[in-house]
Amino acid sequence: MHAANPEHVRTTLRHAHALRVPVVPRGAGTGLSRGANAGTGTVVLDLSGMNRILDLDPRDQVAVVEPGVVTAELDRAAGEFGLRYAPDPASAAISTVGGNIATNAGGLRCAKYGVTRDAVLGLDVVLADGTPIRTGRRTVKGVTGYDLTALLTGSEGTLGVITAATLRLRPVPETTATVAAYFDTFAEGAEAVSALRTRI
Ligand SMILES: Cc1cc2nc3c(=O)[nH]c(=O)nc-3n(C[C@H](O)[C@H](O)[C@H](O)COP(=O)(O)OP(=O)(O)OC[C@H]3O[C@@H](n4cnc5c(N)ncnc54)[C@H](O)[C@@H]3O)c2cc1C
């Protein structure tokens, strides 16, 4: 099934639930553990067509996107405002934000900014029986209640289908530099990395 909007997702899950048919959500299908693959008698729900950036607010440094947005596209769109979407799995040019959230993907930038979970403020999710829920927040501070957003992030589509995500953006650093350093031992290299991390 190809979902074009949240109603398609709700309807698919409602009927599949009533008929006891398993549903596997799918973004771009790049996940290395093959979580988006399905066997006989299973419905694959393709979210790649839900690929709109719904809101990009430079003042709040927040974006609201559909799950099929390609990760690098969001980063590019944020770049127009001097911002970035920090999570950068090496698959960013081909994988989707929904798939990244479902796998809690991380890339090189996670050493500084954290993994995908650290960028997800809130989620719109449809549960297995077709019930829509909204978790999390859009604000900087969010301290009350159970952190269902964190629970859903990394759940590989087992808890529900993500239909929208509210994401934190970060300012692009004013300058960057690449340094090559050589150490006699691994321990000395690790110590240098630790020391650098206290300054960035
Ligand atoms: C070349 C390459 C490089 C990679 N580099 C990295 C890396 O540096 N770091 C890293 O962490 N990972 C990396 N990965 C794996 C990475 O986690 C996935 O590529 C990516 O996160 C999956 O996104 P996708 O859109 O392809 O999702 P899919 O492969 O389609 O799905 C992945 C999982 O998410 C679920 N899912 C997808 N969309 C939704 C949704 N809307 N709601 C609920 N569940 C959903 C699926 O059911 C499945 O379990 C790499 C993969 C490749 C092929």
Ligand as a Chemical Component Dictionary entry (heavy atoms), coordinates in Angstrom:
data_LIG
# 
_chem_comp.id                   LIG 
_chem_comp.type                 NON-POLYMER 
_chem_comp.pdbx_formal_charge   0 
_chem_comp.three_letter_code    LIG 
# 
loop_
_chem_comp_atom.comp_id 
_chem_comp_atom.atom_id 
_chem_comp_atom.alt_atom_id 
_chem_comp_atom.type_symbol 
_chem_comp_atom.charge 
_chem_comp_atom.model_Cartn_x 
_chem_comp_atom.model_Cartn_y 
_chem_comp_atom.model_Cartn_z 
_chem_comp_atom.pdbx_ordinal 
LIG C1  C1  C 0 24.639 3.059  2.765  1  
LIG C2  C2  C 0 23.991 3.039  4.136  2  
LIG C3  C3  C 0 24.568 3.769  5.148  3  
LIG C4  C4  C 0 24.008 3.765  6.426  4  
LIG N1  N1  N 0 24.606 4.506  7.392  5  
LIG C5  C5  C 0 24.087 4.543  8.624  6  
LIG C6  C6  C 0 24.717 5.341  9.640  7  
LIG O1  O1  O 0 25.717 6.003  9.406  8  
LIG N2  N2  N 0 24.130 5.354  10.867 9  
LIG C7  C7  C 0 22.999 4.636  11.149 10 
LIG O2  O2  O 0 22.502 4.693  12.284 11 
LIG N3  N3  N 0 22.402 3.877  10.209 12 
LIG C8  C8  C 0 22.918 3.811  8.954  13 
LIG N4  N4  N 0 22.311 3.051  7.994  14 
LIG C9  C9  C 0 21.086 2.357  8.361  15 
LIG C10 C10 C 0 20.016 3.427  8.588  16 
LIG O3  O3  O 0 19.494 3.273  9.896  17 
LIG C11 C11 C 0 18.936 3.345  7.601  18 
LIG O4  O4  O 0 19.476 3.516  6.310  19 
LIG C12 C12 C 0 17.816 4.406  7.754  20 
LIG O5  O5  O 0 17.670 4.933  9.056  21 
LIG C13 C13 C 0 16.517 3.725  7.404  22 
LIG O6  O6  O 0 15.671 4.661  6.791  23 
LIG P1  P1  P 0 14.702 4.174  5.646  24 
LIG O7  O7  O 0 13.866 5.324  5.257  25 
LIG O8  O8  O 0 15.456 3.483  4.571  26 
LIG O9  O9  O 0 13.818 3.109  6.465  27 
LIG P2  P2  P 0 13.422 1.610  6.085  28 
LIG O10 O10 O 0 14.640 0.780  5.788  29 
LIG O11 O11 O 0 12.350 1.620  5.068  30 
LIG O12 O12 O 0 12.813 1.131  7.467  31 
LIG C14 C14 C 0 13.655 0.954  8.596  32 
LIG C15 C15 C 0 12.787 0.578  9.796  33 
LIG O13 O13 O 0 11.938 1.667  10.135 34 
LIG C16 C16 C 0 10.559 1.295  10.064 35 
LIG N5  N5  N 0 9.854  2.470  9.539  36 
LIG C17 C17 C 0 10.111 3.147  8.382  37 
LIG N6  N6  N 0 9.299  4.196  8.250  38 
LIG C18 C18 C 0 8.488  4.196  9.347  39 
LIG C19 C19 C 0 7.432  5.038  9.799  40 
LIG N7  N7  N 0 7.016  6.102  9.102  41 
LIG N8  N8  N 0 6.826  4.724  10.971 42 
LIG C20 C20 C 0 7.233  3.665  11.694 43 
LIG N9  N9  N 0 8.231  2.827  11.332 44 
LIG C21 C21 C 0 8.849  3.107  10.169 45 
LIG C22 C22 C 0 10.512 0.062  9.162  46 
LIG O14 O14 O 0 9.422  -0.755 9.461  47 
LIG C23 C23 C 0 11.836 -0.603 9.525  48 
LIG O15 O15 O 0 11.721 -1.351 10.717 49 
LIG C24 C24 C 0 22.827 3.010  6.705  50 
LIG C25 C25 C 0 22.244 2.275  5.663  51 
LIG C26 C26 C 0 22.812 2.291  4.407  52 
LIG C27 C27 C 0 22.177 1.500  3.314  53 
# 
loop_
_chem_comp_bond.comp_id 
_chem_comp_bond.atom_id_1 
_chem_comp_bond.atom_id_2 
_chem_comp_bond.value_order 
_chem_comp_bond.pdbx_ordinal 
LIG C1  C2  SING 1  
LIG C2  C3  SING 2  
LIG C2  C26 DOUB 3  
LIG C3  C4  DOUB 4  
LIG C4  N1  SING 5  
LIG C4  C24 SING 6  
LIG N1  C5  DOUB 7  
LIG C5  C6  SING 8  
LIG C5  C8  SING 9  
LIG C6  O1  DOUB 10 
LIG C6  N2  SING 11 
LIG N2  C7  SING 12 
LIG C7  O2  DOUB 13 
LIG C7  N3  SING 14 
LIG N3  C8  DOUB 15 
LIG C8  N4  SING 16 
LIG N4  C9  SING 17 
LIG N4  C24 SING 18 
LIG C9  C10 SING 19 
LIG C10 O3  SING 20 
LIG C10 C11 SING 21 
LIG C11 O4  SING 22 
LIG C11 C12 SING 23 
LIG C12 O5  SING 24 
LIG C12 C13 SING 25 
LIG C13 O6  SING 26 
LIG O6  P1  SING 27 
LIG P1  O7  DOUB 28 
LIG P1  O8  SING 29 
LIG P1  O9  SING 30 
LIG O9  P2  SING 31 
LIG P2  O10 DOUB 32 
LIG P2  O11 SING 33 
LIG P2  O12 SING 34 
LIG O12 C14 SING 35 
LIG C14 C15 SING 36 
LIG C15 O13 SING 37 
LIG C15 C23 SING 38 
LIG O13 C16 SING 39 
LIG C16 N5  SING 40 
LIG C16 C22 SING 41 
LIG N5  C17 SING 42 
LIG N5  C21 SING 43 
LIG C17 N6  DOUB 44 
LIG N6  C18 SING 45 
LIG C18 C19 SING 46 
LIG C18 C21 DOUB 47 
LIG C19 N7  SING 48 
LIG C19 N8  DOUB 49 
LIG N8  C20 SING 50 
LIG C20 N9  DOUB 51 
LIG N9  C21 SING 52 
LIG C22 O14 SING 53 
LIG C22 C23 SING 54 
LIG C23 O15 SING 55 
LIG C24 C25 DOUB 56 
LIG C25 C26 SING 57 
LIG C26 C27 SING 58 
# 
